[in-house]
């Protein structure tokens, strides 16, 4: 009979011990999570940049280019959330390339074809692709 209270006390201590440990995370765990999230965000950005780059100029519509460019901008907004994990030079390069792409898109005349729009955006797309590749390599994603 003496075992029952002892087991109950041990179980209660285990429950309290586990609950006390589960909610607190160390700064290094938080940094690891943020770096992991940043790597995932950079991967999304790189993937959507590749989709934009892969659009066939002979058949892409302006709406397809617009949608692909908007996906890149949305990805950049996600990257900004965890950008503190990036080195300043890498963050600045990705930010600059993303902003250049948006500005180039905004400068595309309204009556431009998808083919011409892609041709106009190619330098910015290439710059963004290089910047995201460098940032991911710097983070060892």
MARBA-3410 file (N, C-alpha, C, O; in Angstrom, 1 decimal):
141
0.8,-1.2,0.0,0.0,0.0,0.0,0.9,1.3,0.0,0.4,2.3,-0.5 ~ 2.1,1.2,0.6,2.9,2.3,0.6,3.4,2.7,-0.7,3.8,3.9,-0.9 ~ 3.4,1.8,-1.7,3.9,2.1,-3.0,3.0,3.1,-3.8,3.4,3.9,-4.5 ~ 1.7,3.0,-3.6,0.7,3.8,-4.3,1.0,5.3,-4.1,1.0,6.0,-5.1 ~ 1.1,5.8,-2.9,1.4,7.2,-2.7,2.7,7.6,-3.3,2.8,8.7,-3.8
3.7,6.8,-3.2,5.0,7.1,-3.7,5.0,7.2,-5.2,5.5,8.1,-5.8 ~ 4.3,6.3,-5.9,4.1,6.3,-7.3,3.3,7.6,-7.8,3.7,8.2,-8.8 ~ 2.3,7.9,-7.0,1.5,9.1,-7.3,2.4,10.3,-7.2,2.2,11.2,-8.1 ~ 3.2,10.4,-6.2,4.1,11.6,-6.0,5.1,11.7,-7.2,5.3,12.7,-7.7 ~ 5.6,10.5,-7.6,6.6,10.5,-8.7,5.9,10.9,-10.0,6.5,11.6,-10.8
4.7,10.4,-10.2,4.0,10.8,-11.5,3.7,12.3,-11.5,3.9,12.9,-12.5 ~ 3.3,12.8,-10.4,3.0,14.2,-10.3,4.3,15.1,-10.5,4.2,16.1,-11.2 ~ 5.4,14.6,-10.0,6.6,15.3,-10.2,7.1,15.3,-11.6,7.6,16.3,-12.2 ~ 6.8,14.1,-12.3,7.2,14.0,-13.7,6.4,14.9,-14.5,6.9,15.6,-15.5 ~ 5.1,15.0,-14.3,4.2,15.8,-15.0,4.6,17.3,-14.9,4.7,18.0,-15.9
4.8,17.7,-13.6,5.3,19.1,-13.4,6.6,19.4,-14.1,6.8,20.5,-14.6 ~ 7.5,18.4,-14.0,8.8,18.6,-14.6,8.8,18.7,-16.1,9.4,19.6,-16.7 ~ 8.0,17.9,-16.7,7.8,17.9,-18.2,7.1,19.2,-18.6,7.5,19.8,-19.7 ~ 6.1,19.6,-17.9,5.4,20.9,-18.3,6.3,22.1,-18.1,6.2,23.1,-18.9 ~ 7.1,22.1,-17.1,8.0,23.2,-16.9,9.0,23.3,-18.0,9.4,24.4,-18.4
9.5,22.2,-18.6,10.5,22.2,-19.6,10.0,22.5,-21.0,10.7,23.0,-21.9 ~ 8.7,22.1,-21.2,8.2,22.1,-22.6,8.0,23.5,-23.2,8.1,23.7,-24.4 ~ 7.7,24.5,-22.4,7.3,25.8,-22.9,8.5,26.7,-23.1,8.5,27.6,-23.9 ~ 9.6,26.5,-22.4,10.7,27.4,-22.5,11.7,26.8,-23.6,12.0,25.7,-23.6 ~ 12.1,27.7,-24.4,13.1,27.4,-25.4,14.3,28.3,-25.3,14.2,29.5,-24.9
15.5,27.7,-25.5,16.7,28.5,-25.3,16.9,29.5,-26.5,16.3,29.3,-27.5 ~ 17.7,30.5,-26.3,18.0,31.4,-27.5,18.6,30.6,-28.7,18.3,31.0,-29.8 ~ 19.4,29.6,-28.4,20.0,28.9,-29.5,18.9,28.1,-30.2,19.0,27.9,-31.5 ~ 17.9,27.5,-29.5,16.8,26.8,-30.2,16.0,27.8,-31.0,15.6,27.5,-32.1 ~ 15.7,29.0,-30.5,15.0,30.0,-31.2,15.7,30.4,-32.5,15.1,30.5,-33.5
17.0,30.6,-32.4,17.9,30.9,-33.5,17.9,29.8,-34.6,17.8,30.1,-35.8 ~ 17.9,28.6,-34.1,17.9,27.5,-35.0,16.6,27.4,-35.7,16.5,27.1,-36.9 ~ 15.5,27.6,-35.0,14.2,27.6,-35.6,14.0,28.7,-36.6,13.5,28.5,-37.7 ~ 14.5,29.9,-36.3,14.5,31.1,-37.2,15.3,30.8,-38.4,14.9,31.1,-39.6 ~ 16.5,30.3,-38.3,17.3,29.9,-39.4,16.7,28.9,-40.3,16.8,29.0,-41.5
16.1,27.9,-39.7,15.4,26.9,-40.5,14.2,27.5,-41.2,14.0,27.2,-42.4 ~ 13.5,28.4,-40.6,12.3,29.0,-41.3,12.9,29.9,-42.4,12.2,30.0,-43.5 ~ 14.0,30.6,-42.2,14.6,31.4,-43.2,15.0,30.6,-44.4,14.8,31.0,-45.5 ~ 15.6,29.4,-44.1,16.0,28.6,-45.2,14.8,28.1,-46.0,14.9,28.0,-47.3 ~ 13.7,27.8,-45.3,12.5,27.4,-46.0,12.0,28.5,-46.9,11.5,28.4,-48.0
12.0,29.7,-46.3,11.5,30.9,-47.0,12.4,31.2,-48.3,11.9,31.6,-49.3 ~ 13.7,31.1,-48.1,14.6,31.3,-49.2,14.4,30.3,-50.3,14.5,30.6,-51.5 ~ 14.1,29.1,-49.9,13.8,28.0,-50.8,12.6,28.3,-51.6,12.6,28.1,-52.9 ~ 11.6,28.8,-51.0,10.3,29.2,-51.7,10.6,30.4,-52.7,10.2,30.4,-53.8 ~ 11.4,31.3,-52.2,11.8,32.5,-53.0,12.6,32.0,-54.3,12.3,32.4,-55.4
13.5,31.1,-54.0,14.3,30.6,-55.1,13.5,29.8,-56.1,13.6,29.9,-57.3 ~ 12.5,29.0,-55.6,11.6,28.2,-56.4,10.7,29.1,-57.3,10.6,28.8,-58.5 ~ 10.2,30.1,-56.7,9.3,31.0,-57.4,10.1,31.9,-58.4,9.6,32.2,-59.5 ~ 11.3,32.2,-58.1,12.2,32.9,-59.0,12.5,32.0,-60.2,12.5,32.4,-61.4 ~ 12.7,30.7,-59.9,13.0,29.7,-61.0,11.7,29.6,-61.9,11.9,29.4,-63.1
10.6,29.6,-61.3,9.3,29.5,-62.1,9.2,30.7,-63.0,8.8,30.6,-64.2 ~ 9.5,31.9,-62.5,9.4,33.1,-63.3,10.5,33.0,-64.4,10.2,33.4,-65.5 ~ 11.6,32.6,-64.1,12.7,32.5,-65.1,12.4,31.4,-66.1,12.8,31.6,-67.3 ~ 11.7,30.4,-65.8,11.4,29.3,-66.7,10.2,29.6,-67.6,9.9,28.8,-68.5 ~ 9.5,30.7,-67.4,8.3,31.0,-68.3,8.8,31.1,-69.7,9.9,31.7,-70.0
8.1,30.5,-70.6,8.5,30.5,-72.0,8.1,31.8,-72.6,6.9,32.1,-72.7 ~ 9.1,32.6,-73.1,8.7,33.9,-73.6,7.8,33.9,-74.8,7.1,34.8,-75.1 ~ 7.9,32.8,-75.6,7.0,32.7,-76.8,5.6,32.4,-76.5,4.7,32.6,-77.3 ~ 5.3,31.9,-75.2,3.9,31.6,-74.9,3.3,32.2,-73.6,2.2,32.1,-73.4 ~ 4.2,32.8,-72.8,3.8,33.4,-71.6,2.9,34.6,-71.8,3.2,35.5,-72.6
1.9,34.7,-71.0,1.0,35.9,-71.1,1.5,36.9,-70.0,2.2,36.5,-69.1 ~ 1.1,38.1,-70.2,1.5,39.1,-69.2,0.9,38.8,-67.8,1.6,39.0,-66.8 ~ -0.3,38.2,-67.8,-0.9,37.8,-66.5,0.0,36.7,-65.8,0.1,36.7,-64.6 ~ 0.5,35.8,-66.6,1.4,34.7,-66.0,2.6,35.4,-65.4,3.1,35.0,-64.3 ~ 3.2,36.3,-66.1,4.4,37.0,-65.7,4.1,37.8,-64.4,4.8,37.7,-63.4
2.9,38.4,-64.4,2.5,39.2,-63.2,2.3,38.3,-62.0,2.8,38.6,-60.9 ~ 1.6,37.2,-62.2,1.4,36.3,-61.1,2.7,35.7,-60.5,2.9,35.6,-59.3 ~ 3.6,35.3,-61.4,4.9,34.8,-61.0,5.7,35.9,-60.3,6.4,35.6,-59.3 ~ 5.7,37.1,-60.8,6.4,38.2,-60.1,5.8,38.5,-58.8,6.5,38.8,-57.8 ~ 4.5,38.4,-58.6,3.8,38.6,-57.4,4.2,37.5,-56.4,4.3,37.8,-55.2
4.3,36.3,-56.8,4.7,35.2,-55.9,6.1,35.5,-55.4,6.3,35.2,-54.2 ~ 7.0,36.0,-56.2,8.3,36.3,-55.7,8.2,37.4,-54.6,8.9,37.3,-53.6 ~ 7.4,38.4,-54.9,7.3,39.5,-53.9,6.7,39.0,-52.6,7.1,39.4,-51.5 ~ 5.7,38.1,-52.6,5.1,37.5,-51.4,6.2,36.7,-50.7,6.3,36.7,-49.5 ~ 7.0,36.0,-51.4,8.1,35.2,-50.8,9.1,36.1,-50.1,9.5,35.8,-49.0
9.4,37.2,-50.7,10.3,38.2,-50.1,9.8,38.7,-48.8,10.5,38.9,-47.8 ~ 8.5,38.9,-48.7,7.8,39.4,-47.5,8.0,38.3,-46.4,8.2,38.7,-45.2 ~ 8.0,37.0,-46.7,8.2,36.0,-45.8,9.6,35.9,-45.3,9.9,35.7,-44.2 ~ 10.5,36.1,-46.3,12.0,36.1,-45.9,12.3,37.3,-45.0,13.1,37.1,-44.0 ~ 11.7,38.4,-45.2,12.0,39.6,-44.3,11.7,39.3,-42.8,12.3,39.8,-41.9
10.7,38.4,-42.6,10.4,38.1,-41.2,11.6,37.5,-40.4,11.7,37.8,-39.2 ~ 12.4,36.7,-41.1,13.5,36.0,-40.4,14.9,36.5,-40.9,15.9,35.9,-40.7 ~ 14.8,37.7,-41.6,16.1,38.2,-42.2,17.2,38.5,-41.3,18.3,38.6,-41.7 ~ 16.9,38.6,-40.0,17.9,38.9,-39.0,19.0,37.8,-38.9,20.1,38.0,-38.5 ~ 18.6,36.6,-39.4,19.5,35.5,-39.4,20.5,35.6,-40.5,21.5,34.8,-40.5
20.3,36.4,-41.5,21.2,36.5,-42.6,22.3,37.5,-42.3,22.1,38.5,-41.5 ~ 23.4,37.3,-43.0,24.5,38.3,-42.9,23.9,39.6,-43.7,23.1,39.5,-44.6 ~ 24.4,40.7,-43.2,23.9,42.0,-43.7,24.1,42.1,-45.3,23.1,42.5,-46.0 ~ 25.2,41.6,-45.8,25.5,41.7,-47.2,24.5,40.8,-48.0,24.0,41.2,-49.1 ~ 24.2,39.7,-47.5,23.3,38.7,-48.2,21.9,39.3,-48.1,21.2,39.2,-49.1
21.5,39.8,-47.0,20.1,40.3,-46.8,20.0,41.5,-47.8,18.9,41.6,-48.4 ~ 20.9,42.3,-47.8,20.9,43.5,-48.6,20.8,43.1,-50.1,20.1,43.8,-50.9 ~ 21.6,42.1,-50.5,21.6,41.7,-51.9,20.2,41.1,-52.3,19.8,41.4,-53.4 ~ 19.6,40.3,-51.5,18.3,39.7,-51.8,17.3,40.8,-51.8,16.4,40.9,-52.7 ~ 17.3,41.7,-50.8,16.4,42.8,-50.8,16.5,43.7,-52.0,15.5,44.0,-52.7
17.7,44.0,-52.4,17.9,44.9,-53.6,17.4,44.2,-54.8,16.8,44.8,-55.7 ~ 17.8,42.9,-55.0,17.3,42.2,-56.2,15.8,42.1,-56.3,15.2,42.2,-57.4 ~ 15.2,41.9,-55.2,13.7,41.8,-55.1,13.1,43.1,-55.5,12.1,43.2,-56.2 ~ 13.6,44.2,-54.9,13.1,45.5,-55.1,13.3,45.9,-56.6,12.5,46.6,-57.2 ~ 14.5,45.5,-57.2,14.8,45.8,-58.6,13.8,45.1,-59.5,13.3,45.7,-60.5
13.4,43.9,-59.1,12.5,43.1,-59.9,11.1,43.8,-59.9,10.4,44.0,-60.9 ~ 10.7,44.2,-58.7,9.4,44.9,-58.5,9.4,46.2,-59.3,8.4,46.5,-60.0 ~ 10.4,47.0,-59.2,10.5,48.2,-59.9,10.5,48.0,-61.5,9.8,48.7,-62.2 ~ 11.2,47.0,-61.9,11.2,46.7,-63.4,9.8,46.3,-63.8,9.4,46.6,-64.9 ~ 9.1,45.5,-63.0,7.8,45.1,-63.3,6.9,46.3,-63.4,6.0,46.4,-64.3
7.0,47.2,-62.4,6.1,48.4,-62.4,6.4,49.3,-63.6,5.5,50.0,-64.0 ~ 7.6,49.2,-64.1,8.0,50.0,-65.3,7.5,49.4,-66.6,7.7,50.0,-67.7 ~ 7.0,48.2,-66.6,6.6,47.5,-67.8,5.3,48.2,-68.3,4.3,48.3,-67.6 ~ 5.3,48.7,-69.5,4.1,49.4,-70.1,2.9,48.5,-70.1,3.0,47.2,-70.2 ~ 1.8,49.1,-70.0,0.5,48.3,-69.9,0.2,47.4,-71.2,-0.4,46.4,-71.0
0.7,47.8,-72.3,0.4,47.1,-73.5,1.5,46.1,-73.9,1.5,45.6,-75.1 ~ 2.4,45.8,-73.0,3.5,44.9,-73.3,3.1,43.5,-73.3,2.2,43.1,-72.5 ~ 3.6,42.7,-74.2,3.3,41.3,-74.3,4.0,40.5,-73.2,5.0,41.1,-72.6 ~ 3.6,39.3,-72.9,4.3,38.5,-72.0,5.7,38.3,-72.4,6.6,38.3,-71.5 ~ 6.0,38.0,-73.7,7.3,37.8,-74.2,8.2,39.0,-73.9,9.3,38.9,-73.4
7.7,40.2,-74.2,8.5,41.4,-74.0,8.7,41.7,-72.5,9.8,42.1,-72.1 ~ 7.7,41.4,-71.7,7.8,41.6,-70.3,8.9,40.7,-69.7,9.8,41.2,-68.9 ~ 8.9,39.5,-70.1,9.9,38.6,-69.6,11.3,39.0,-70.1,12.3,38.9,-69.3 ~ 11.4,39.4,-71.3,12.7,39.9,-71.8,13.2,41.1,-71.0,14.4,41.2,-70.7 ~ 12.3,42.0,-70.7,12.7,43.2,-69.9,13.1,42.8,-68.4,13.9,43.5,-67.8
12.5,41.7,-67.9,12.7,41.3,-66.5,13.9,40.4,-66.3,14.3,40.1,-65.2 ~ 14.4,39.8,-67.4,15.5,38.8,-67.3,16.7,39.2,-66.4,17.1,38.5,-65.6 ~ 17.2,40.4,-66.6,18.4,40.8,-65.8,18.1,40.8,-64.3,18.9,40.4,-63.5 ~ 16.9,41.3,-63.9,16.5,41.3,-62.5,16.2,39.9,-62.0,16.5,39.6,-60.8 ~ 15.6,39.1,-62.8,15.4,37.7,-62.4,16.7,37.0,-62.1,16.8,36.3,-61.1
17.7,37.2,-63.0,19.0,36.5,-62.9,19.7,37.0,-61.6,20.3,36.2,-60.9 ~ 19.6,38.3,-61.4,20.2,38.9,-60.2,19.6,38.3,-58.9,20.3,38.0,-57.9 ~ 18.3,38.2,-58.9,17.6,37.6,-57.7,18.0,36.2,-57.5,18.2,35.7,-56.4 ~ 18.0,35.4,-58.6,18.4,34.0,-58.5,19.8,33.9,-57.9,20.0,33.0,-57.0 ~ 20.7,34.7,-58.3,22.1,34.7,-57.8,22.1,35.1,-56.3,22.8,34.5,-55.5
21.4,36.1,-56.0,21.3,36.6,-54.6,20.8,35.5,-53.6,21.3,35.3,-52.5 ~ 19.7,34.9,-54.0,19.1,33.9,-53.1,20.0,32.6,-53.0,20.1,32.0,-52.0 ~ 20.7,32.3,-54.1,21.6,31.1,-54.1,22.7,31.5,-53.1,23.1,30.6,-52.3 ~ 23.3,32.7,-53.2,24.4,33.0,-52.2,23.9,33.1,-50.8,24.6,32.7,-49.9 ~ 22.7,33.6,-50.6,22.2,33.7,-49.2,21.9,32.3,-48.6,22.3,32.1,-47.5
21.4,31.4,-49.4,21.1,30.0,-48.9,22.5,29.3,-48.6,22.6,28.6,-47.7 ~ 23.4,29.6,-49.5,24.8,29.0,-49.3,25.4,29.5,-48.0,26.0,28.8,-47.2 ~ 25.2,30.8,-47.8,25.8,31.4,-46.6,25.2,30.9,-45.3,25.8,30.8,-44.2 ~ 23.9,30.5,-45.4,23.2,30.0,-44.2,23.4,28.5,-44.1,22.9,27.9,-43.1 ~ 24.0,27.9,-45.1,24.2,26.4,-45.2,22.8,25.7,-45.2,22.6,24.7,-44.5
21.9,26.2,-46.0,20.6,25.6,-46.1,20.6,24.3,-46.8,19.6,23.7,-47.0
END
